[in-house]
Amino acid sequence: MVELGVNIDHVATLRQARRTYEPDPVWAAVEAELGGADGITVHLREDRRHISDRDVQVLRQTVQCKLNLEMSLVPEIVDIAERFVPAQATIVPERRQEVTTEGGLDLLREPERVRNAVKRMKAAGVVVSAFIDPEEAQVEAAHLQGFDAVELHTGEYANGTGAAAIDRQLSRLVRAGQWARERGLRLHAGHGLNYRNIGPVAAIAEMAEVNIGHAIVSRAVFVGLREAVREMKAAMNAPVRGA
């Protein structure tokens, strides 16, 4: 069964719109867990645009399922992750100007820096995943740098228009999944996934985890977060036509 990590960043985004105390992402984590979330995902950005250090600390103390901390390689953030010790850390690229993460981390650019951060996280007992584009060179680099898992960037699949383009991007994800399995890496996926496109990704052989935030929080505006998570779990487990 594929696990669902619910990203609650945008609950914090709504809070920060008024710079007040509500809605509290800690409350959101409770609702998501009650809806069946297998994990809670938050991205502690360098500019703290939504999730704060306090959020990570309280979530670490209260989340009963897996807490997955998305993080860059900025030394301050690595120090915080080492101190709070989430169940899982997902290393992601980060630019201050971006609205959301725009692509996978290039593991070939600063391999020693990446390797050192991975070593620190693993020494603290944290499972470490790399958020990468579905390319064999990146999967191989993740293997050599000591990652436990790779999270395939699904943005191009999610943004594809037309059946042929979507099928082409899905094939890339399937191939990358094969490369990950051959190297003994746990397989995750995320970015842009929603209730309409999750089925084929969740059906990829040995897919272990998907992380979804915006679609679930958007749906929650109308049905509540608990129900939105339940609906996503149902969409993940629905039979895929043609599979």
Secondary structure in CASP SS format (residue, H / E / C, confidence):
PFRMAT SS
TARGET T0000
AUTHOR 0000-0000-0000
METHOD secondary structure of the structure
MODEL  1
M C 1.00
V C 1.00
E E 1.00
L E 1.00
G E 1.00
V E 1.00
N E 1.00
I C 1.00
D H 1.00
H H 1.00
V H 1.00
A H 1.00
T H 1.00
L H 1.00
R H 1.00
Q H 1.00
A H 1.00
R H 1.00
R C 1.00
T C 1.00
Y C 1.00
E C 1.00
P C 1.00
D C 1.00
P H 1.00
V H 1.00
W H 1.00
A H 1.00
A H 1.00
V H 1.00
E H 1.00
A H 1.00
E H 1.00
L H 1.00
G C 1.00
G C 1.00
A C 1.00
D C 1.00
G E 1.00
I E 1.00
T E 1.00
V E 1.00
H E 1.00
L C 1.00
R C 1.00
E C 1.00
D C 1.00
R C 1.00
R C 1.00
H C 1.00
I C 1.00
S C 1.00
D H 1.00
R H 1.00
D H 1.00
V H 1.00
Q H 1.00
V H 1.00
L H 1.00
R H 1.00
Q H 1.00
T H 1.00
V C 1.00
Q C 1.00
C C 1.00
K E 1.00
L E 1.00
N E 1.00
L E 1.00
E E 1.00
M E 1.00
S C 1.00
L C 1.00
V C 1.00
P H 1.00
E H 1.00
I H 1.00
V H 1.00
D H 1.00
I H 1.00
A H 1.00
E H 1.00
R H 1.00
F H 1.00
V C 1.00
P C 1.00
A C 1.00
Q E 1.00
A E 1.00
T E 1.00
I E 1.00
V C 1.00
P C 1.00
E C 1.00
R C 1.00
R C 1.00
Q C 1.00
E C 1.00
V C 1.00
T C 1.00
T C 1.00
E C 1.00
G C 1.00
G C 1.00
L C 1.00
D C 1.00
L C 1.00
L C 1.00
R C 1.00
E C 1.00
P H 1.00
E H 1.00
R H 1.00
V H 1.00
R H 1.00
N H 1.00
A H 1.00
V H 1.00
K H 1.00
R H 1.00
M H 1.00
K H 1.00
A H 1.00
A C 1.00
G C 1.00
V C 1.00
V E 1.00
V E 1.00
S E 1.00
A E 1.00
F E 1.00
I E 1.00
D C 1.00
P C 1.00
E C 1.00
E H 1.00
A H 1.00
Q H 1.00
V H 1.00
E H 1.00
A H 1.00
A H 1.00
H H 1.00
L H 1.00
Q C 1.00
G C 1.00
F C 1.00
D C 1.00
A E 1.00
V E 1.00
E E 1.00
L E 1.00
H E 1.00
T C 1.00
G H 1.00
E H 1.00
Y H 1.00
A H 1.00
N C 1.00
G C 1.00
T C 1.00
G C 1.00
A H 1.00
A H 1.00
A H 1.00
I H 1.00
D H 1.00
R H 1.00
Q H 1.00
L H 1.00
S H 1.00
R H 1.00
L H 1.00
V H 1.00
R H 1.00
A H 1.00
G H 1.00
Q H 1.00
W H 1.00
A H 1.00
R H 1.00
E H 1.00
R C 1.00
G C 1.00
L C 1.00
R E 1.00
L E 1.00
H E 1.00
A E 1.00
G E 1.00
H C 1.00
G C 1.00
L C 1.00
N C 1.00
Y C 1.00
R C 1.00
N C 1.00
I H 1.00
G H 1.00
P H 1.00
V H 1.00
A H 1.00
A C 1.00
I C 1.00
A C 1.00
E C 1.00
M E 1.00
A E 1.00
E E 1.00
V E 1.00
N E 1.00
I E 1.00
G C 1.00
H H 1.00
A H 1.00
I H 1.00
V H 1.00
S H 1.00
R H 1.00
A H 1.00
V H 1.00
F H 1.00
V H 1.00
G C 1.00
L H 1.00
R H 1.00
E H 1.00
A H 1.00
V H 1.00
R H 1.00
E H 1.00
M H 1.00
K H 1.00
A H 1.00
A H 1.00
M H 1.00
N H 1.00
A C 1.00
P C 1.00
V C 1.00
R C 1.00
G C 1.00
A C 1.00
END
